[in-house]
Amino acid sequence: MAATTHTVTNQAPPLVGYDVFASDRALVEGVERHLDPALLDSAREDLSLLGRSAGSAQAQEWGALANANPPVLRTHDRYGNRVDEVDFHPSWHRLLGKAVGAGLTAAWSRPGGHVRRAAGFLVWTQTEGGHGCPVSMTHAAVPALRADPALAAEWEPRLTSTVYDQGLRPASQKAGVLFGMGMTEKQGGSDVRANTTRAAALSEEGAYELTGHKWFCSAPMSDGFLVLAQAEQGLTCFLVPRVLQDGTRNPFAIQRLKDKLGNRSNASIEVEFDGTWARRVGDEGRGVRTIIEMVAATRLDCVIGSAALMRQAVAQAVHHATYREAFGGKLVDKPLMRNVLADLALESEAATTLALRLAAAYDDGSEQEQAFLRLAVPAAKYWVTKRCTPMVGEALECLGGNGYVEESGMPRLLREAPLNSIWEGSGNVQALDVLRALQREPLALNAFLQEVGRARGADHRLDGAIKGLLTELADLEGIEARARRLVERMALVLQGSLLVRYAPPEVSDAFCASRLGGDWGAAFGTLPHSLDLASVVERAAPRP
C-alpha cells in the first residue's frame, strides 16, 4: 500500500504537556477566593507543580498502565500459607506515591488544608481515578479516629504523612500509612444497621475479636480499616490493622476481587473476619455516629472526584474541537458544537465551584459552616455525581469515533463516571439524608438558606428558583416520594447562587437561563442560542 495513503491530517494533537491546574480558570479562581492571601503564593506553586505533573506524558502513561494491568489477588504463598495480598502494577504505586507526597492525605494538619487538598485532588485524579479511593479514605479516617484521642494521637501523624511507605508491616515501623473502610455486608448494603458481623470483647481494654464479613472493602493493601460490627451495646466502629504489633498478620481472608465496571486499577474485595483483632473507636452502640464524619468527608471526595472527571472530559472535548475541522471550518466555531461544549463547560464549572465552596466550609469549621455542610454535602453528592455520567458520555461523543476507542482515554472516564454516585450511598440514600437533616436539624436549613440568599436580587431566575424552593420546603405532603426533585432543586439553587456571585457574567447568565430559568432541553447542547457561548467555551479551554 502506498505510504501516501497514511499521511495523517486533521487530527487533534494529544492533550499533553500542560498545567492541569493553571489551565482551569474556575479552579484557580476558587483557590484564590477561598484561601487566605498569605497562603496563596505557596498554594499556587504547589498546585502548578502538581498540575504540570498531571498533564505530563509520564503521568498519563501511569494512568493507562495501572488500568491495563489491574490488581491480582494472591491468597496463599508457594508453601500454602495464607497471605491474602493483592499485587498492583508499579504505575499504581507511582500514582499513589505522588498523591501522598503532594499532601492529598494531609488536609487536617495545615492552614487552608481542605481547599488546597481539594484542588490538588481534583487536579491529580484527572490522571487516573482508581488510586483516589485509598487517598480519600486515608484522608477521611482522621475525624473518625478523633472520637478516641489516644487512637488519634497514635495514628493521625501516620495518616497525614507525606511519605508513601509501601508494604505490609506493623504500623509503628512505617513513616506513613493508608486506611480503608468496610461497612456494607451481603444482606444489608447501605442499611448498615442490618450488619451481622459480631464483635466480642477481649480482656485488653478496648480490644475485640471480630467474626463476620464485608461485601465491599476497597484498597486491601491498606495498613488499617475502619469497620462496623455488632457489639454487646449495638453497632460499633472498630479499627482493624492488617498487621499486628508483633508482626503477625491479622486474620483478613480475601475471598475474591470484585470485577467492576470501572475503577479497575483499584482492588475492591470481599473479606471474611474470623478471630480478627480490632480496637474499638468511640463508644459501643455509637458506630454510625462515630464513622459518620468519615462518610461525610468521603462524600465530599465523591463530589470532587466527579468534578475532576467532568473537567478532564470537557478539556478533551474542547481541545479536540479546537483542532478538528469539519464542514469547512473548525468544530469549535460551529454554532451547534459550540452550544454542546458550552453546556458541558457550565456543568463542569458549577461542579468545581461547589466542590471548592464545600472544602472551604471544612476549613472554616464554625458552627454555621458545619450546619451548612450537613445539607450541602449530601445534596451536592446527589446532584454532581448524577450529572457526571451523562456529561462524560456527551463529551466522548464530541470526539466521535476517536473518543470511542481506548487510546483516547475517554472510555476509561466514562466507566469511572458512575462510581461516585454509588460509593458512600447512592442517590436515594443522599436524598433521604437531606430529608433527615431538614427534619432534625433546623440550623442546617437556616445555614443553607443564608448561603443561597447571599446572591438574592442579582438574577431574577435565581430569585424565582429560591422562591420555588421555599414553597417546596414548606409542603411536607409526600416529601419522601419527591425527595429527588427537592434535592436536585437545592443543589441547582446552590450552584446558581455561587456562580452568580463568583463566575463571569456569561457563565452565570447561561447557567441561570438553562438550569434555573427553564430555557433548556433534555440533552446537552440545548442552551439558548442568544447567549455568549463562545466566551464560555473559551474559558473552559485547556492550554498546553
C-alpha positions in Angstrom: 0.0 0.0 0.0 1.3 3.4 -0.9 2.7 5.3 2.1 0.9 8.5 0.9 -2.4 7.0 1.9 -1.3 7.1 5.5 -0.5 10.7 5.7 -2.2 11.9 8.9 -4.1 15.2 8.7 -7.0 16.8 10.6 -6.3 15.1 13.9 -6.0 16.9 17.2 -2.6 16.5 18.8 -2.5 14.8 22.2 -3.6 16.9 25.1 -0.3 16.6 27.0 2.5 18.8 28.4 0.2 21.3 30.1 -0.5 22.6 33.6 -3.8 20.9 34.6 -4.2 23.4 37.5 -3.3 26.7 35.9 -5.3 26.0 32.7 -8.5 25.5 34.8 -9.8 29.0 35.4 -12.7 28.0 37.6 -10.4 26.0 39.8 -7.7 28.7 40.0 -10.3 31.4 40.9 -11.8 29.1 43.5 -8.5 28.6 45.3 -7.8 32.4 45.2 -11.3 33.1 46.5 -11.2 30.7 49.5 -7.6 30.7 50.6 -6.0 33.3 53.0 -3.9 35.6 50.8 -0.9 34.7 52.9 -1.2 31.1 51.7 -1.8 31.8 48.0 1.7 32.0 46.6 2.8 28.7 48.1 -0.5 27.1 47.2 -0.3 28.2 43.6 3.3 27.0 43.3 2.4 23.6 44.8 -0.7 23.1 42.7 1.0 24.2 39.5 3.8 21.7 40.2 1.2 19.0 40.6 -0.7 20.3 37.6 2.3 20.1 35.3 3.0 16.6 36.5 -0.7 15.6 36.0 -0.5 17.0 32.4 2.7 15.2 31.6 3.0 12.2 29.2 4.6 10.2 32.1 1.6 10.6 34.4 -0.8 9.8 31.5 1.1 6.6 30.8 1.0 5.7 34.5 -2.8 6.0 34.4 -3.2 3.9 31.3 -0.8 1.2 32.6 -2.5 1.0 36.0 -5.8 0.3 34.3 -4.4 -2.0 31.6 -2.8 -4.1 34.4 -5.4 -4.5 37.1 -4.6 -5.8 40.6 -4.0 -9.6 41.1 -5.1 -11.5 44.3 -2.6 -13.9 45.9 -4.4 -15.8 48.7 -1.5 -18.2 49.5 2.2 -18.3 49.2 4.1 -21.2 47.5 4.1 -23.2 50.7 0.3 -23.0 51.2 0.4 -20.3 53.9 -2.4 -17.8 53.8 -1.1 -14.3 52.8 -4.1 -12.5 51.3 -2.1 -10.0 49.4 -3.0 -8.0 46.3 -0.3 -7.2 43.8 -0.5 -3.9 41.9 1.3 -2.6 38.8 4.2 -0.3 39.5 2.3 2.6 37.9 -0.4 2.3 40.6 2.3 2.8 43.3 3.8 5.8 41.4 0.4 7.4 41.2 -0.3 6.8 44.8 3.1 7.9 45.9 2.7 11.2 44.1 -0.7 11.8 45.7 0.5 11.1 49.2 3.7 13.2 48.6 1.6 16.1 47.4 -0.3 16.2 50.7 -3.6 14.8 49.5 -4.0 13.0 52.8 -2.7 15.9 54.9 -5.6 18.4 54.9 -6.2 18.2 58.6 -2.7 19.3 59.6 -2.2 22.6 57.7 -3.9 26.0 57.3 -6.3 26.1 54.4 -5.7 22.4 54.1 -9.0 21.3 52.8 -9.2 23.9 49.9 -5.6 23.1 48.9 -6.2 19.4 49.2 -9.5 19.6 47.3 -7.8 21.5 44.4 -4.9 19.0 44.4 -7.3 16.0 44.5 -9.3 17.5 41.6 -6.1 18.0 39.6 -4.2 14.8 40.3 -7.2 12.4 40.0 -7.6 13.5 36.4 -4.6 11.3 35.6 -6.4 8.2 37.0 -9.4 7.8 39.3 -8.9 4.4 40.9 -6.0 5.3 43.2 -8.0 8.2 44.6 -10.0 5.7 46.6 -7.3 4.9 49.3 -6.2 8.6 49.2 -9.8 9.6 50.0 -10.3 7.0 52.8 -7.0 7.8 54.4 -7.8 11.5 54.4 -11.3 10.8 55.8 -10.3 8.4 58.6 -8.9 11.3 60.7 -12.1 12.8 62.0 -13.5 9.3 62.9 -10.4 8.4 64.9 -10.6 11.7 66.8 -13.5 10.1 68.7 -10.7 8.3 70.6 -7.9 10.8 71.4 -5.4 8.1 72.2 -6.0 6.4 68.9 -5.9 9.7 67.1 -2.5 10.6 68.7 -1.1 7.3 67.6 -2.4 7.1 64.0 -3.0 10.7 62.8 0.7 11.5 62.2 1.0 8.5 60.0 -2.3 9.1 58.2 -1.3 12.7 57.4 2.3 11.9 56.5 3.5 12.8 53.0 5.6 9.6 52.8 4.2 6.7 50.8 5.6 3.7 52.7 4.6 0.7 50.6 4.3 -2.8 52.0 2.5 -4.6 54.9 4.4 -4.2 58.2 3.4 -3.1 61.7 2.2 0.5 61.5 4.7 1.5 64.2 7.5 0.7 61.8 6.2 2.8 58.9 6.6 6.5 58.1 3.2 6.7 56.6 0.1 4.6 56.4 -3.1 4.2 54.3 -6.6 3.3 55.5 -9.6 1.6 54.0 -13.2 1.1 55.1 -15.6 -1.8 55.4 -19.2 -1.1 56.2 -21.5 -2.9 53.8 -22.5 -6.6 54.0 -24.3 -9.0 51.7 -27.6 -8.8 53.3 -27.7 -5.1 54.1 -25.8 -2.9 51.6 -26.4 0.7 52.6 -28.6 -0.4 55.5 -25.6 -0.9 57.8 -27.7 -1.5 60.9 -28.5 -4.9 59.3 -24.9 -5.9 59.7 -24.3 -9.3 61.2 -20.5 -9.2 61.9 -20.1 -9.8 65.6 -17.6 -8.2 68.0 -16.6 -10.0 71.2 -14.8 -8.0 73.9 -11.3 -9.3 74.9 -9.6 -8.8 78.3 -7.5 -6.0 76.9 -9.2 -2.6 77.3 -10.8 -1.6 74.0 -9.8 -4.8 72.2 -12.3 -7.1 70.5 -12.4 -10.1 68.2 -14.5 -9.9 65.0 -16.3 -12.6 63.2 -18.2 -11.9 60.0 -17.7 -10.5 56.6 -17.7 -7.3 54.4 -19.2 -7.5 51.0 -17.3 -4.4 49.7 -14.0 -3.4 51.1 -11.7 -1.3 48.9 -7.9 -0.9 48.8 -6.9 -4.1 50.7 -3.2 -3.2 50.7 -4.0 -0.6 53.3 -2.5 -0.7 56.7 -5.8 -0.4 58.6 -9.5 -0.3 58.1 -12.4 1.2 59.9 -15.3 -1.3 60.0 -18.7 -1.6 61.7 -19.7 -4.6 63.8 -22.3 -5.6 66.3 -21.0 -5.4 69.9 -23.0 -6.0 73.1 -24.4 -2.5 73.1 -25.1 -2.4 69.4 -23.4 -1.3 66.1 -19.9 -0.1 66.9 -16.9 1.3 65.0 -13.6 -0.6 65.0 -10.1 -0.2 63.8 -8.7 -3.3 62.1 -5.0 -3.3 61.4 -3.7 -5.6 58.7 -0.5 -6.4 60.6 -0.4 -6.7 64.4 2.2 -5.1 66.5 4.2 -8.3 66.9 4.5 -8.6 63.1 1.9 -11.4 62.6 -0.9 -11.0 60.0 -4.3 -10.2 61.4 -6.9 -12.7 60.1 -8.2 -11.0 56.9 -9.3 -13.6 54.4 -9.8 -12.1 51.0 -12.4 -14.2 49.2 -12.2 -12.6 45.8 -11.7 -9.3 43.9 -14.7 -7.6 42.6 -14.9 -7.5 38.8 -16.0 -3.9 38.4 -17.4 -1.7 35.6 -14.7 0.9 36.1 -12.2 1.9 38.8 -10.3 -1.2 37.7 -6.9 -0.1 38.9 -8.2 -0.2 42.4 -8.9 -3.5 44.2 -12.2 -3.9 45.9 -12.7 -7.2 47.8 -14.9 -9.5 49.7 -13.3 -10.2 53.0 -14.0 -12.6 55.9 -13.1 -11.9 59.6 -12.5 -15.0 61.8 -10.9 -14.1 65.1 -9.8 -10.8 63.7 -8.3 -8.4 66.3 -9.8 -5.0 66.4 -9.7 -1.8 68.6 -12.9 0.0 69.4 -13.3 3.5 68.1 -15.8 5.6 70.1 -18.4 4.1 72.4 -20.2 0.8 71.9 -23.5 1.2 70.1 -22.4 4.5 68.5 -20.8 3.2 65.4 -22.7 5.2 62.9 -22.2 8.4 64.8 -18.5 7.7 65.1 -17.9 6.8 61.4 -20.3 9.5 60.0 -17.6 12.1 59.8 -15.5 9.8 57.7 -18.5 9.2 55.5 -19.1 12.9 55.1 -15.5 13.5 54.1 -15.6 10.7 51.5 -18.9 12.0 50.2 -17.2 15.4 49.6 -14.5 13.5 47.7 -17.2 11.9 45.5 -18.1 15.5 44.5 -14.5 16.4 43.9 -13.8 13.2 42.0 -16.8 13.7 39.8 -15.7 17.3 39.2 -12.3 16.0 38.2 -13.8 13.6 35.7 -16.0 16.3 34.3 -13.1 18.7 33.9 -10.9 16.2 32.1 -13.8 15.3 29.8 -14.6 18.9 28.9 -10.9 19.7 28.4 -10.6 16.8 26.0 -13.7 17.7 24.1 -12.8 21.4 23.7 -9.2 20.5 22.8 -10.4 18.1 20.1 -12.9 20.6 18.7 -10.3 23.3 18.6 -8.1 21.4 16.2 -10.6 19.2 14.3 -12.1 20.6 11.1 -15.4 19.5 9.5 -17.8 21.0 7.0 -15.4 23.8 6.1 -14.2 25.0 9.5 -13.1 24.3 13.0 -15.6 22.3 15.0 -15.3 24.7 17.9 -16.6 27.5 15.7 -19.7 25.6 14.6 -22.7 27.0 16.4 -24.2 23.7 17.3 -20.9 22.2 18.6 -20.2 25.4 20.5 -23.6 25.0 22.2 -22.7 21.5 23.3 -19.2 22.5 24.5 -20.6 25.5 26.4 -23.2 23.3 28.1 -20.6 20.8 29.2 -18.4 23.6 30.4 -21.2 25.0 32.5 -21.7 21.7 34.2 -18.0 21.3 34.9 -17.6 24.8 36.3 -20.7 24.5 38.5 -19.3 21.3 40.0 -15.8 22.7 40.6 -17.2 25.9 42.2 -19.4 23.9 44.5 -16.7 21.4 45.5 -14.3 24.2 46.5 -17.0 26.0 48.5 -17.7 22.8 50.5 -13.9 22.4 51.1 -13.7 26.0 52.4 -16.5 25.2 54.8 -14.4 22.4 56.3 -11.5 24.8 56.7 -13.8 27.4 58.4 -15.0 24.9 60.9 -17.6 27.2 62.5 -20.9 26.0 63.8 -22.6 27.9 60.9 -20.4 26.2 58.3 -20.8 22.8 59.9 -24.6 23.2 59.8 -24.3 24.3 56.1 -22.3 21.1 55.3 -24.9 18.9 56.8 -27.3 19.7 54.0 -24.9 20.8 51.3 -22.7 17.7 51.2 -25.5 15.1 50.5 -27.3 17.5 48.1 -24.0 18.1 46.2 -23.1 14.4 46.3 -26.5 13.5 44.9 -26.5 16.0 42.0 -22.9 16.4 40.9 -22.3 12.7 40.8 -25.5 12.1 39.0 -24.6 14.6 36.3 -21.2 13.1 35.8 -22.1 10.1 33.7 -24.3 11.8 31.0 -21.9 14.7 30.9 -18.8 12.5 30.2 -20.8 10.5 27.7 -21.7 13.7 25.8 -18.0 14.8 25.9 -17.0 11.4 24.5 -19.4 12.0 21.6 -17.7 15.3 20.8 -14.7 13.2 19.8 -16.8 10.9 17.6 -15.2 7.6 16.8 -11.9 8.8 18.1 -13.5 9.1 21.6 -14.9 5.6 21.5 -11.5 3.9 21.3 -9.5 3.1 24.4 -6.4 5.0 23.3 -8.3 8.3 23.7 -8.8 7.7 27.4 -12.5 8.7 27.1 -13.9 5.2 27.7 -12.0 5.0 31.0 -13.5 8.3 32.1 -17.0 7.0 31.1 -16.6 3.7 33.0 -15.4 5.6 36.1 -18.2 8.2 36.0 -21.0 6.1 37.7 -18.8 5.1 40.7 -19.1 8.3 42.8 -22.9 8.2 42.5 -22.8 4.7 44.1 -20.0 4.9 46.6 -20.9 6.2 50.1 -24.6 5.8 49.4 -26.4 6.1 46.1 -28.9 8.7 45.1 -31.8 7.6 47.3 -29.5 7.4 50.3 -28.4 11.0 49.8 -31.9 12.3 49.2 -33.1 10.6 52.4 -30.1 12.0 54.3 -31.2 15.5 53.2 -34.7 14.9 54.5 -33.4 13.7 57.8 -31.3 16.8 58.2 -34.3 19.0 57.3 -36.5 17.3 59.9 -34.0 17.1 62.7 -31.5 20.0 62.3 -33.2 23.4 61.8 -29.9 25.1 61.9 -28.8 23.3 58.8 -31.7 24.7 56.7 -31.1 28.1 58.1 -27.4 28.0 57.1 -28.2 26.7 53.7 -30.8 29.4 53.0 -28.4 32.1 54.3 -25.8 30.8 51.8 -28.0 30.9 48.7 -29.6 34.1 49.9 -26.3 36.0 49.5 -27.0 36.2 45.8 -30.6 37.2 46.1 -31.5 40.1 43.9 -28.6 39.6 41.4 -30.6 37.4 38.9 -34.3 37.2 38.6 -34.2 33.5 37.6 -32.2 32.6 40.7 -34.7 34.6 42.8 -37.5 32.7 41.2 -35.8 29.4 41.9 -35.2 30.3 45.5 -38.9 31.2 45.9 -39.9 27.9 44.4 -37.6 26.0 46.7 -39.1 27.7 49.7 -42.5 26.7 48.5 -41.4 23.1 48.1 -39.8 23.1 51.6 -43.0 24.4 53.1 -45.0 21.5 51.7 -44.4 18.2 53.5 -47.0 16.3 51.6 -45.4 13.2 50.0 -42.0 14.5 50.8 -40.1 11.2 50.6 -41.5 10.3 47.1 -40.4 13.7 45.8 -37.2 13.9 47.7 -35.0 13.6 44.5 -36.8 16.5 42.9 -36.3 18.6 46.1 -32.6 17.7 46.4 -31.9 18.4 42.8 -33.5 21.9 43.2 -31.5 22.5 46.3 -28.2 21.6 44.5 -29.0 23.7 41.4 -30.0 26.8 43.5 -26.8 26.5 45.5 -24.7 26.2 42.3 -26.6 29.1 40.7 -26.0 31.2 43.8 -22.3 30.5 43.7 -21.9 31.2 40.0 -23.9 34.5 40.2 -21.6 35.7 42.9 -18.3 34.4 41.5 -18.3 33.4 37.9 -18.1 35.7 34.8 -21.5 37.1 33.7 -21.6 34.9 30.6 -21.3 31.8 32.7 -23.8 32.7 35.4 -26.2 34.0 32.8 -26.1 30.7 30.8 -26.4 28.6 34.0 -29.4 30.6 35.3 -31.2 30.7 31.9 -30.9 26.9 31.4 -30.8 25.2 34.9 -33.0 27.7 36.8 -34.9 29.6 34.1 -36.2 26.5 32.2 -34.8 27.6 28.8 -33.1 24.2 28.3 -33.8 20.9 26.6 -33.4 17.3 27.9 -29.9 16.9 26.4 -26.7 18.8 26.5 -26.3 21.4 23.7 -29.7 22.9 24.1 -28.7 26.3 25.6 -30.5 29.5 24.4 -28.7 30.5 21.2 -28.6 34.2 22.2 -26.1 33.6 25.0 -22.4 34.4 24.8 -21.4 30.8 24.3 -18.1 31.4 22.6 -16.8 33.1 25.8 -18.0 30.1 27.9 -16.1 27.7 25.7 -13.0 29.9 25.6 -12.9 30.0 29.4 -13.0 26.2 29.5 -10.3 25.6 27.0 -7.1 23.8 28.3 -3.9 25.5 27.2 -1.0 23.1 26.6 
